[in-house]
Amino acid sequence: MCGIVGIARAPGAPVFTVGDVRRMADTIVHRGPDDEGFYQDDHVILGMRRLSIIDLAGGHQPIANEDETLHVVCNGEIYNFSELRPLLERAGHRFRTQSDVEVLLHLYEEDRQGFVAQTSGMFGFALWDAPRRRLTLARDRLGQKPVYYYAGSDFLAFASEIKALLTLPQVKAQVDREALAEYLRLGYCVAPNTIFAGIKKLPPAAKLIWQPSGWRVERYWNLPDTVRDELTAEQWVERIRDELSRSVAEHMVSDVPIGAFLSGGLDSSAIVGLMSRESGFPVNTYSIGYGGDKTAEYYNELSFARTVARQYGTNHHEILVRPDVTALLPKLMWHLEEPISDSAVITTYLVSQLAAQSVKVILSGVGGDELFGGYRRYLGDHYARRYQQLPRWLRQTVLRPLAEVLPSGRQNRVRDFARYAKRFIQASDLPWGDQYSLYLEICSRVRVRELLAGSEAVPDGFDKIIAAEGSRDPLLRMMRVDAQAQLPEDLLLLTDKVTMATSIECRAPFLDHGLAQLAAQIPASSKLAGGELKHLLKRALVGVLPEEVLTRSKRGFGAPVGAWFKSQLRPLLQALLSRQPVEQRGLLSWPAVRAVLAAHDGNREDYSDLILVLLNLEIWCRVFLDNRTPDDVSAELAEFTAAA
């Protein structure tokens, strides 16, 4: 696990030095505190910061091939390197190290076009082919590791984090207005856009090929777009169990101590259970809970985590916290770089801090919901068929008006259910693309226009993904969209950035691409049989997990920010989202912001996510546009809170 940086230049381009690239690397030292390395020739400078996980002594990067015509820097892990290495050795290749990364060089020598598709792993890497003056950047299939780039007219700069690119004088911190509209709508920006004008990110399963004559982006993998109907439920269960067990074992390969996040939910518990079967010693597990009022308790899952920890005799660590969000948010925004609306970033950061005290590698259950149907929205088609059987007059004149006035929130199960019911009824008569957009969007297109003072937003990256989706299976359509949007741009972005902020490597066995391909081909009628979320996955885990974990209802791995906005975070809203700062910033319409805050306060709408979007946007502006340190912004926010 590392942070990579570099610059490739055409003849006549501005001259860059190793010092320039070293400054880029210094900004992301948290990604690799153990080592650094650089390579330079007339056309490229590669740099990296290393967190040593495999081949601690010999895995120094950049790594070269036999005749030193190829050089590579890689952030991540190539999980199938032990299978690839003997094949490459039999083909005549000589290895210099025991590092998993070195296989990339020899795969490239064998097949320059198709070498990335032969790998299994999570990665963002840069490979320089000196004789051909060709740079290849690549990102793993599901987007676990980020790759950002800035394309000048005659050079290309790249990095694992945006802040490294901002050290270059050619790159300015400015807002991309199109990406801002998408951020307001979804709470994240879909690749290739970022909220920074001119700074792009490589989409999942893509590679960028640069030469002095130009550059292009190619996709090298897709999830299947059809399901398989010939297998029985029992056959699917057996394959899921085998593939998940294989993936967990593969993800446990490490030369340093490893552990697992344990929320007590199905996915993290499954990872811990399978790790315990594979391991010859107790697994290190880490859990977090919130103390305070009843709303905080609603998010507290420590009792479920303890049940799993006891079952498997893990070396269990847990903390009960009341986080200082005022101090945390600017720091988290500096690490995230792309503002996102997901309260799980707070939880993930705090539990990562706990884990970093004793391990350098952590396994996570992220991805299980997206692969095996863990979100309520995946039941939309299941319930829509039944809902459409109701008389139209009942749906239009009774249920729809009733949905509009339902109070919603996340403080308890009743309000949470009302929130989902309202969204389902509002979307029920829409075409599937508009329906799924409504399920996922934080802010409607109409309200986005209001917030942007009437600016017309052009079709964004998410709209393009929806428009291109052609699968006939309703559940697979949603899964394929999520694999290109919410999964990489929200969940995996925050997972990468905040675990790396604490200098630990997070691995996600559910996101093994073989397991993902298997899950994609399971028909909805089997995966969600009887309208039960994760039906097949639960069957596959019988005998692995306690019954109470298999049958418990789903709870999100987040924080009670909606309630905090009405209590401890209220002074921040009054300070950062009042008329003066909003109008002074000039990005949003104050009347529209005021309307959102009033609707949330009055429980007419649950705007927790949208308010977090707006709050994070202003904090992001103070850190990146105003070029202030996180500590400086935190001190300012503390003053606002103290004065309230």
MITOR-165271 format. One record per residue (C-alpha): x, z, y. Coordinates in steps of 0.1 Angstrom, whole numbers, padded with zeros to 4 digits, always signed. Layout:
XZY ...
// end
This chain:
+0000+0000+0000 +0015-0011+0033 +0009-0025+0067 +0022-0061+0072 +0030-0079+0104 +0047-0111+0114 +0049-0143+0135 +0054-0179+0126 +0064-0204+0153 +0067-0242+0156 +0097-0258+0172 +0096-0253+0210 +0073-0223+0208 +0081-0191+0226 +0110-0172+0211 +0101-0140+0193 +0126-0114+0181 +0128-0089+0153 +0123-0063+0181 +0089-0078+0188 +0078-0076+0152 +0093-0041+0149 +0071-0030+0178 +0041-0044+0159 +0051-0025+0128 +0057+0007+0147 +0020+0008+0158 +0009+0010+0121 +0035+0034+0108 +0006+0055+0094 -0001+0027+0069 +0035+0030+0055 +0054+0061+0064 +0079+0057+0035 +0098+0026+0043 +0101-0005+0065 +0116-0040+0061 +0120-0073+0080 +0130-0109+0073 +0139-0135+0099 +0147-0172+0100 +0143-0199+0127 +0106-0202+0122 +0092-0169+0109 +0097-0131+0112 +0080-0109+0086 +0077-0072+0088 +0061-0044+0069 +0056-0006+0067 +0055+0007+0031 +0036+0035+0014 +0055+0037-0019 +0031+0036-0049 +0047+0015-0076 +0085+0010-0082 +0093+0037-0057 +0130+0029-0056 +0131-0008-0060 +0099-0021-0044 +0113-0025-0009 +0097-0054+0010 +0100-0082+0021 +0107-0094-0015 +0125-0128-0021 +0125-0151-0051 +0156-0161-0071 +0171-0185-0046 +0157-0167-0015 +0136-0196-0004 +0104-0176-0006 +0097-0142+0010 +0065-0121+0008 +0051-0090+0024 +0019-0075+0008 -0005-0047+0017 -0023-0036-0014 -0019-0038-0052 -0019-0066-0078 -0035-0048-0107 -0028-0075-0133 +0009-0078-0126 +0018-0063-0160 +0000-0091-0177 +0013-0118-0154 +0050-0107-0155 +0058-0116-0191 +0041-0149-0188 +0062-0158-0158 +0094-0145-0175 +0087-0167-0205 +0084-0196-0180 +0119-0189-0168 +0114-0168-0137 +0138-0139-0131 +0125-0107-0115 +0145-0085-0091 +0122-0055-0091 +0095-0037-0110 +0071-0041-0081 +0036-0056-0086 +0041-0077-0055 +0069-0098-0069 +0046-0117-0092 +0031-0135-0061 +0064-0153-0055 +0067-0167-0090 +0030-0175-0092 +0034-0196-0061 +0064-0214-0076 +0042-0223-0105 +0011-0234-0086 +0012-0234-0048 -0024-0243-0045 -0041-0221-0070 -0017-0191-0073 -0040-0166-0054 -0069-0171-0078 -0047-0160-0107 -0044-0125-0093 -0066-0095-0097 -0063-0068-0070 -0069-0057-0035 -0045-0073-0010 -0036-0088+0023 -0003-0107+0020 +0019-0132+0038 +0041-0155+0019 +0067-0177+0036 +0079-0209+0020 +0111-0217+0040 +0118-0253+0027 +0083-0264+0035 +0080-0242+0067 +0047-0231+0053 +0031-0196+0057 +0002-0185+0034 -0019-0155+0044 -0045-0143+0018 -0071-0116+0016 -0086-0103-0017 -0118-0115-0031 -0141-0088-0018 -0123-0079+0014 -0108-0045+0005 -0077-0052+0026 -0078-0066+0062 -0058-0095+0076 -0060-0102+0114 -0044-0131+0132 -0040-0146+0166 -0035-0184+0168 -0016-0196+0198 -0011-0233+0205 +0023-0233+0187 +0026-0199+0169 +0006-0176+0146 +0008-0139+0147 -0007-0117+0119 -0011-0081+0111 -0030-0056+0090 -0044-0040+0121 -0054-0053+0155 -0033-0028+0175 -0002-0045+0162 -0012-0078+0177 -0020-0062+0210 +0017-0054+0214 +0024-0091+0221 +0023-0102+0257 +0003-0133+0247 -0026-0112+0233 -0050-0094+0257 -0077-0068+0249 -0108-0086+0260 -0144-0086+0247 -0157-0115+0227 -0193-0118+0240 -0206-0136+0210 -0191-0109+0187 -0206-0082+0210 -0241-0096+0204 -0235-0095+0166 -0220-0060+0168 -0252-0047+0187 -0274-0064+0161 -0256-0053+0129 -0232-0025+0138 -0202-0047+0128 -0188-0082+0133 -0187-0107+0105 -0154-0126+0099 -0138-0146+0114 -0149-0129+0146 -0138-0095+0159 -0150-0079+0190 -0116-0088+0206 -0116-0123+0221 -0091-0145+0204 -0083-0122+0176 -0097-0133+0143 -0099-0118+0108 -0095-0137+0075 -0127-0137+0055 -0128-0122+0020 -0116-0145-0007 -0099-0167+0018 -0064-0179+0025 -0049-0193+0058 -0022-0219+0055 +0000-0225+0086 +0026-0251+0092 +0041-0263+0125 +0016-0292+0125 -0014-0270+0123 -0034-0245+0102 -0065-0242+0081 -0086-0216+0063 -0097-0222+0027 -0120-0202+0004 -0106-0197-0031 -0134-0177-0049 -0171-0171-0048 -0195-0148-0067 -0216-0168-0092 -0248-0182-0077 -0269-0181-0109 -0280-0154-0133 -0279-0154-0171 -0311-0149-0190 -0298-0151-0226 -0284-0116-0229 -0305-0085-0238 -0305-0053-0218 -0284-0036-0245 -0258-0064-0244 -0256-0060-0206 -0252-0022-0209 -0223-0027-0234 -0205-0052-0212 -0209-0030-0181 -0195+0000-0199 -0166-0019-0213 -0157-0037-0180 -0160-0005-0158 -0139+0015-0183 -0112-0013-0182 -0113-0014-0144 -0109+0023-0140 -0079+0024-0164 -0063-0005-0145 -0068+0012-0111 -0051+0044-0124 -0017+0027-0127 +0006+0045-0102 +0040+0062-0100 +0026+0089-0077 -0002+0115-0080 -0038+0102-0079 -0072+0116-0074 -0108+0107-0068 -0135+0112-0041 -0164+0130-0056 -0196+0130-0036 -0218+0140-0065 -0236+0107-0065 -0238+0083-0094 -0209+0060-0084 -0182+0085-0076 -0193+0107-0106 -0189+0076-0129 -0154+0070-0116 -0144+0107-0122 -0160+0107-0157 -0142+0076-0168 -0109+0088-0152 -0111+0120-0171 -0115+0101-0204 -0085+0080-0196 -0063+0108-0182 -0043+0133-0202 -0045+0159-0175 -0072+0172-0152 -0083+0147-0125 -0079+0158-0088 -0113+0156-0071 -0122+0160-0035 -0156+0167-0019 -0170+0175+0015 -0202+0192+0027 -0217+0199+0061 -0226+0234+0072 -0252+0244+0098 -0289+0237+0100 -0314+0222+0075 -0306+0187+0086 -0269+0192+0078 -0279+0207+0044 -0299+0175+0037 -0265+0157+0037 -0248+0184+0016 -0241+0173-0020 -0215+0198-0030 -0237+0213-0057 -0239+0179-0075 -0201+0174-0071 -0194+0208-0086 -0216+0200-0116 -0195+0169-0124 -0162+0188-0117 -0172+0215-0141 -0182+0190-0168 -0148+0173-0167 -0127+0203-0158 -0112+0186-0128 -0088+0201-0103 -0115+0203-0077 -0110+0207-0039 -0139+0209-0014 -0145+0218+0022 -0176+0228+0042 -0172+0216+0077 -0189+0215+0111 -0167+0187+0126 -0156+0185+0162 -0171+0151+0167 -0160+0150+0204 -0124+0152+0193 -0128+0129+0163 -0146+0099+0177 -0118+0085+0200 -0092+0090+0172 -0114+0073+0147 -0121+0045+0171 -0084+0039+0176 -0079+0037+0138 -0110+0016+0132 -0103-0009+0161 -0135-0027+0154 -0163-0003+0164 -0189+0001+0136 -0221+0020+0133 -0216+0040+0101 -0215+0078+0101 -0197+0077+0068 -0165+0071+0088 -0165+0108+0098 -0171+0120+0062 -0145+0096+0047 -0119+0106+0073 -0123+0144+0067 -0123+0141+0029 -0092+0118+0031 -0074+0145+0052 -0082+0169+0024 -0070+0146-0004 -0038+0136+0015 -0026+0172+0010 -0020+0166-0027 -0022+0129-0036 -0012+0095-0023 -0037+0074-0043 -0075+0080-0044 -0102+0063-0064 -0136+0057-0048 -0171+0047-0060 -0176+0023-0031 -0192-0010-0042 -0214+0004-0069 -0245+0001-0048 -0238-0035-0039 -0230-0046-0074 -0257-0027-0094 -0286-0024-0070 -0284+0009-0053 -0301+0003-0020 -0339+0005-0014 -0338-0029+0003 -0330-0044-0031 -0365-0035-0042 -0380-0056-0014 -0389-0085-0037 -0402-0061-0064 -0426-0044-0041 -0434-0075-0020 -0451-0091-0050 -0474-0061-0053 -0479-0057-0016 -0490-0094-0012 -0518-0087-0037 -0535-0064-0012 -0562-0081+0010 -0547-0098+0040 -0571-0081+0064 -0559-0047+0050 -0522-0056+0055 -0527-0071+0090 -0553-0048+0106 -0546-0014+0090 -0511-0011+0074 -0491-0031+0100 -0505-0011+0130 -0501+0021+0110 -0464+0012+0103 -0457+0007+0140 -0467+0043+0149 -0451+0060+0119 -0425+0086+0131 -0392+0080+0115 -0358+0097+0112 -0333+0110+0088 -0338+0147+0092 -0358+0151+0059 -0372+0130+0030 -0406+0124+0047 -0392+0109+0079 -0366+0090+0058 -0393+0075+0036 -0414+0066+0067 -0383+0048+0082 -0380+0026+0051 -0418+0020+0048 -0420+0009+0084 -0392-0016+0079 -0407-0030+0047 -0441-0036+0062 -0427-0052+0092 -0407-0076+0070 -0432-0083+0043 -0446-0116+0055 -0413-0131+0067 -0392-0158+0050 -0365-0142+0028 -0337-0149+0053 -0356-0133+0082 -0368-0105+0059 -0333-0096+0048 -0320-0098+0083 -0346-0073+0093 -0336-0049+0065 -0300-0050+0076 -0300-0053+0114 -0297-0022+0135 -0311-0040+0166 -0335-0069+0167 -0326-0101+0184 -0351-0094+0211 -0336-0060+0219 -0301-0075+0218 -0311-0099+0245 -0325-0070+0265 -0293-0050+0261 -0273-0080+0272 -0295-0085+0302 -0312-0116+0288 -0281-0134+0276 -0289-0159+0249 -0269-0152+0217 -0258-0182+0197 -0262-0180+0159 -0236-0155+0146 -0216-0153+0114 -0243-0134+0096 -0269-0161+0104 -0245-0187+0090 -0241-0167+0058 -0279-0164+0054 -0284-0201+0061 -0257-0211+0035 -0271-0189+0007 -0288-0210-0020 -0292-0188-0050 -0327-0188-0065 -0325-0152-0077 -0338-0129-0049 -0315-0100-0058 -0285-0122-0063 -0291-0138-0028 -0290-0103-0013 -0259-0094-0032 -0240-0125-0022 -0248-0119+0014 -0237-0083+0013 -0205-0093-0004 -0196-0114+0027 -0210-0091+0054 -0219-0054+0051 -0195-0046+0022 -0162-0060+0037 -0170-0056+0074 -0185-0021+0073 -0179-0001+0041 -0145-0015+0032 -0133-0017+0068 -0139+0020+0073 -0126+0029+0039 -0093+0010+0045 -0088+0022+0081 -0095+0059+0077 -0078+0064+0044 -0047+0046+0058 -0050+0068+0089 -0041+0097+0066 -0015+0077+0047 -0033+0075+0013 -0042+0044-0007 -0079+0041-0017 -0088+0020-0047 -0123+0009-0057 -0128+0001-0095 -0163-0011-0089 -0148-0040-0069 -0127-0054-0097 -0137-0091-0094 -0143-0095-0131 -0168-0066-0129 -0183-0081-0098 -0188-0115-0115 -0205-0098-0144 -0228-0078-0122 -0238-0109-0102 -0251-0126-0133 -0275-0098-0144 -0311-0108-0136 -0330-0085-0113 -0356-0080-0141 -0328-0062-0160 -0307-0047-0133 -0338-0031-0115 -0361-0028-0145 -0393-0010-0136 -0383-0009-0099 -0355+0017-0108 -0324+0014-0086 -0292+0010-0107 -0313+0009-0139 -0287-0007-0161 -0257+0011-0147 -0275+0044-0154 -0280+0033-0190 -0244+0024-0193 -0234+0059-0181 -0255+0078-0206 -0231+0101-0224 -0206+0099-0196 -0225+0118-0169 -0248+0148-0169 -0285+0140-0170 -0291+0157-0136 -0266+0132-0120 -0282+0102-0137 -0317+0111-0126 -0311+0125-0091 -0323+0105-0060 -0298+0086-0039 -0283+0102-0008 -0260+0084+0016 -0224+0095+0021 -0228+0100+0059 -0232+0125+0086 -0264+0138+0104 -0256+0120+0136 -0292+0114+0145 -0298+0152+0147 -0264+0156+0165 -0276+0132+0192 -0304+0157+0200 -0281+0187+0199 -0243+0189+0200 -0237+0153+0210 -0264+0152+0236 -0239+0159+0264 -0219+0128+0253 -0249+0106+0255 -0257+0119+0290 -0221+0113+0301 -0213+0080+0285 -0247+0063+0283 -0261+0073+0317 -0268+0048+0344 -0234+0050+0363 -0210+0043+0334 -0233+0017+0318 -0236-0003+0350 -0199+0002+0359 -0188-0012+0325 -0210-0042+0331 -0216-0051+0294 -0251-0037+0289 -0284-0035+0308 -0291+0001+0319 -0329-0002+0316 -0326-0014+0280 -0302+0014+0271 -0325+0040+0287 -0355+0027+0267 -0335+0031+0234 -0326+0067+0242 -0362+0076+0252 -0377+0061+0220 -0352+0080+0199 -0358+0113+0217 -0395+0109+0213 -0392+0102+0175 -0410+0069+0181 -0381+0051+0165 -0350+0062+0145 -0323+0047+0167 -0295+0068+0153 -0275+0038+0142 -0281+0019+0175 -0272+0049+0196 -0240+0053+0176 -0233+0015+0183 -0237+0021+0220 -0217+0053+0220 -0189+0038+0200 -0188+0008+0222 -0182+0028+0253 -0155+0049+0235 -0139+0017+0222 -0139+0003+0258 -0121+0035+0271 -0095+0033+0244 -0088-0004+0242 -0100-0021+0274 -0090+0008+0297 -0058+0013+0276 -0061+0050+0272 -0048+0072+0244 -0073+0088+0220 -0061+0122+0230 -0068+0114+0267 -0103+0102+0259 -0110+0132+0237 -0100+0156+0265 -0124+0138+0288 -0152+0140+0263 -0145+0177+0258 -0149+0182+0295 -0183+0165+0294 -0194+0188+0266 -0181+0220+0283 -0198+0211+0315 -0232+0206+0299 
// end
